[in-house]
Amino acid sequence: VLALVLRVFYMLARVLRPLASLTSTVLALVLPSRIARRIIPRAEHFSLHPNAGFEGFYTRIQTEEKGTLALIFCWVTNAKKNPNLVHVSYTPPADHGIHSGTRPYLGHFKKEIFPSAMIQESRPSPDDVVSFTLRAPEIGYYKVEPESQKYNVTFRHPDEPERVMNVQVSIQDRHPWGGRAHPLQDPEGPFVHMDTWLPLHWHVFSLGSRAHYKITRDGQNVLQGEGFAHLEKNWGSSFPEGWIWSQAFSSDNTVQLALAGGEIMGLRAYLIGYRAPGVSWSFRPFTTLCIGGWSMGMAETHDRDEGMLDLHVFGWRRKLVLHMKVPKDSYMHLACPLAAGHEPDYAVESFHASISLEAYTRPGPWGSWRLVRTHTFENAALEFGGKYAHEQKTKEA
């Protein structure tokens, strides 16, 4: 009898969970945000999702010399090939020139390790963030706590296997997507509640934290300093068929840009965040949704071979115009999580992107646009994934 009762509860949970997810999404769409936050339970989605088909944590650190240190801890549940991934890479700035100085020169390197296990240790916390640690045996760990995040990874240099590299990172001073007043807000807005309906989710934990980093080679310090860190994650069933991702800091970390978009469930859409002093703009569907080549508020042109993305998004009162360009020879190939496991070379990413941003406002839907802000980012990130990493120019409405 007990077994029968438990099975009934299990079946009800499977039926009611999607219904509850859909109801929460509808309420979040129609209710004022201040009311919706009181009614609908919210979660810190940077925490672990035990039921996800895959889960991946990505950190990009812009170093003092404007290079990029990138780290990824990711796993695909029940995958038979390459189920776990630890990625560590360093890319010097585009204008690094000829090295001079007393410290050993650190050129570009990329190390992708597929460990046999990814141990997840979760701990309760009195804060909204659930503390956890991800451990890759004999490689290192990624530790997340409410006030700090830390990496410690040891590996052999990919081009000089006789040399042992160690990367240590300590991150503080989180800048949440929704600001310090709303630390649980995320790029998806109301659609984050559709966890059982959407195959992929994107969450930005911090748009511009402070990061202390140290890289050693055979115990000798080769790079050390303080920079800015962007922290995010994906989770779901698998990466989409094709996608574009970009991220940028201003030189003083007062302006940040982050976006992700692509094809999912036969639709095209973008999630975009632009932050500057006195500015907190976010764009998401329905504004950025494209169906059959038609969109109410988005136009894009992208070309992986030419290293370019032009993106225009607008709503009732705000418009963002982005022009991105990367050198053709600056791409780094990345392994990505698919249902069967991590697929090598499934995306290309450059940390030498130049981005021009124009922000416009208007008094109403029939008013004229007025340019209010412009920004230029150098040594920014631009990624093409899936079929976008292998096809030529694509233009959408």
N, C-alpha and C positions, 0 to 999 in steps of 0.2 A: 504493500500500500504506500509506504514512504517513497519507494522508488517511482511509483506512478505519479504521486503528488509532485515530486521534484521534476519529473519529466514534463508535466503540465506547466509548471512554473517556467521551465526552460523554454518551452515552445511559446508561451505568452511573451516572455522577454524578447524573443527573436522577432515576434510580430509587432510588439508595442514599441520597441526601440526605434525602428525607422519612422513610425508614426509620431513619436515624441520628437524626433529630430526634425521632421517636416513641420510640425506645429511650432516648435521653437523658432524656426527660420521665418515662418509667416508672421508670427508675432513680432519678431525683431525688425521685419520690414515695414510693418504698418504702424507700430507704436512709436511714440517719441523715445529717443534713446535713453533719456533719464528714467522713463517708466520701464522700458524693456530691461534695463540693467537691474531693476529691483525684482522683476518677475522671473526672468529666465536665469537659471543657474549658469555661471560662467566658470571656466576652467583655465588654468595656465597651460597652454598647449605646447610650451617648450618642455614640459614634463614628458615622461615616457608614455607611449600608447601600446599597451601589451597586445591588443588585438590587431594591430596594423600589419599589413603584409610586408611592408618595409618601413624603415625609419632611418633618417640620415641627418646628422648635425654638421653644419658648415660654418667655418669662421674665416673671415678674410681680415688680415691685419695690414694696414699701410704703415710701413716703417718710416723712421726719421728721414731716410734718404729717398722716400717715396717709392720704394720697392714694395713687393707684396709677399707676405707669408700666408699661405693657405693651408688649412687643416680640415680634414673630414673624418668622421667616425660614422660608419653606416653598416647596416645589415639587412638582409632579405630573409624573411622567415621561411623555413623549409626549402630553401634553394639548394639544389644539388651541386651547382658549380659556383665557386667564388661567392659564398653566402655573406662574407664579411669583408669590409674594406677599411683600411686606414690610409689616408692620403696626406702627404706632407710635401710642400713645394715652396721654393723661393724664386721669385722673379725680380731681377734688378729693375730699376726705373728705366724708362725709355731713353733717357739722356745720361746714362751712367758714365759714358765716356771711358777714359783710361784711368785705371785705378791708381791712386797714389795714397800713401799713408803707411803707418807702421803695422797695422793689423793685416792678417792674411786676407786676400781678396775672396769674396764669396760670389761665385757666378750662379747662373740659373741651375736648379736641380729639381727633379720631380721623382718622388718615391711613392709607388702604390703597392701596398702590402695587402695580401688576402689571408688574414690569420685564420686559424682553425676554429677560433671561438671569439665571441664578443660577450663578455660577462657584464650583466646589468645589475647594479646594486642601487636600490632605491631606498631612501630614508625619509620619514615624515619630517615636515618642517612647520613651524608656527606661522611662517609667511606664506604668501600665495604660491611661491615657487617650491616645488617638491625637489629636495636635494637628491642628486643621484650621481653615480660614477659609472663610466663605461671603461672596461679594462680589456685590452687585447694582450693575452699572455706573451711574455718575453718582448713586448713592443712598448707598451706604455698605457696611459690612461687619459681620460677627459673627465674632469670633476666639476660638477655644477652645484653651486650653493647660492642662496638668495643674494648675497653681496659680492660674490666673486666666482670666476670660472677659471680653471687651470688645465693646462696641457703639460704632459711630460712624455716625450716619445723618443725612443732610441732605435736607430736603424743603421744599416751600412749604406754608404754613399752609393747611389745608383751607377755612377761612372767610375768610381774608385772603391771597389768592394773591400779593399783592405783597410779603408778608413771608416771609423765609427762616428756617426753624427748623433747629436742630442739636441732636441728642441724643447725649451721650457717657456711657457707663456703664463702670465698672470693678468687677469682682466677684471677691472672694477668700473664703477661709475656708469651704470647702465642707463641708456637712453631708449626707453620703450617706444614702440610704434605710436601708442596713444598718449605719450608724454608721461611724466611722473604721476599726474593725477589719475590716469587710466592705464595702469601697467598691464592689464589683461586684454586690452584691445589688440587686434591683429589685422593684417591686410584684407582678410576675407570678409570682415564685418559680419553681417547677419548670416552669410553663407557658411561660416565655420561650423554652425550647428548641424549642417548636413553631412556629418561625418560618416554616416552609413550610406549616403547616396552618391557622394563624389569620390572618384577613384584616387584623387590626389589633393593634398593640402599643403599650403605654404605659410609659415609663421616666422615673423621677424622678432627676435628677442631683444635686440639692441641695434640701433642705427648708427651708434658712434660712441662706444665705450673707450676708456683708456686701457692701453695694453702695454705691459712690460714684457719684453721678449729677450731671449738669449739663445744663441746657436753656437754650439761648440763642435769642433772636428778633432778627434783624437784627444779630447780634453782641453784643447786650446780654443779660446774665445775667438770667433770669426765674425759675429754680428750681435750687437746688444744695444738696447735703447728703449724708447717709449714711443708708441704710435697710437693709431686709432683702430678700433675693432668693430666689425659688423658681424653679428651672430644671428644665424637663422637655422631653420630645419624644414624638412619635408617629411611627410608620412602618407601612407595610403596603400594602394595595391601595386602600383608601378608608376614609373615616369611616363609622361605622355608621348604621343607619336612624334611630336616636334615642339620645341620651345625656345624662347629667348629669355635671357636673364641679364640684368645689369645692376651695377652698384657703384656709388661714387661718394667721396668725401671732398669738401673744400679743404684748402691747405691748412685752415685753422679749426676744422671740424665744426664749424657753425652752420654749415649747409650740408644736407645729405640727400641722396637720391637712391631709391631702390625700386626695382620693378621685376616682375616675372609675368610671362604670358606665353600663349601657344594654343595648341589644339587639344581639346579634351571633350569627350563624348560627342564628337562631331561638330563642336562649336569652337570659336576662337575668342579669347578674352585676355585681358591684362589686369593685373593688380599693381598699383603704382603709389608710391609715397614720396612726397617732396617736402622737406622740412628746412626752414630758414628762420632767422630771428623774426618773430611775429607771424610766421607762416606755418601752417600745418595742413597741407592738402593731401587728400587721398582720392584715388579714382579706382573704381571697381565696376563689375557688371551691376546694373544693366547698361550703364554709360559706355563701358569698354567692350561690350559684347558684339561679336560679328557673326551673323547668320547668313550663309549663302552669299557672302560678299557684301552684305549690307549691314551698316552699323549706325546707330543713332548718335554716336559721339566719339568715333575712333577712325583714324586712317593711318596706315603704316606701309612702309616699303622697306624690305630688308634683303640683303645679299651677302651671304657668307663669304663668297669668293672675293668680293670687293671690300669686305669688312665694313659694312655700313648698315645703319638702322635709322630711318626717319619715322618718327611717331608723333601723331597729333591726337590729343584727347581733350574733350571738352564736355562740360555740363551746362547747367542753366546760367551760371555766373563766372565760371573759371575755365581757363584753357591752358594747357601745357603743350609746348612744342619742343621736341627733342631731336637733335641731329647728332648721331654718333658715328665715329670713324676709328678704325684700328688698322695698323700696318698689317699687310697680308702675311708677313713672315713672323708674326708675334703670337700665333696660336699655340696653346698647349692642349694636348689631347687628354681627355678624362674618361675614366671608367664610371658607369652610371648604373643604378639599380633597376633591373628589369625583373619580371616575375620569375625568370629562371635563374637569376643571379646577377652579379655585376658584369656588365659587358664592357670590355676595354674599348677605348677610342670611340665612345658613343656620343661624345660632345667635344667641342673645341672652345677654349676660353682664352681671352687676351686680357692682360692687365695694363695694356698700353693704350687704352681707348681715350680719345678726346671727345668730350661731350659739351655741346652748347645747349643751354636751356633758356627758354623764354616763357614767362608767365604773364597771362593776360586776365583781366577781369572786365565785367560789364554789368550794368545795373539790372538787367533782366534779359529774358530770352530774345527780345527784339532789339536790344541795345547794341551799340558798337563796341567792339573789343578795344581795350586800352592796355598797352604794354606797361606792366608795373615792375617787373624784375627780370634781370638777366644774370646768368651764371655760366662760367666756363670751368669744366673739370678736366684735369690732366691725370694720366696714369690711373684711369678708372677701369672698371671691369665690364666686359661684354662677352656673353656666352651664347653660342648656338648649339642646340642639342637635338638628337634624333635626326629626323629627315632634314631639319633646317641646317644641320652641320654638313650636309652632303649635297644640297640642292642650290641652284642659282637664284636669281632675283625673283622675289615674290612681292606682289603688290595687292593690298586689300583695300576695301572701301574705307 
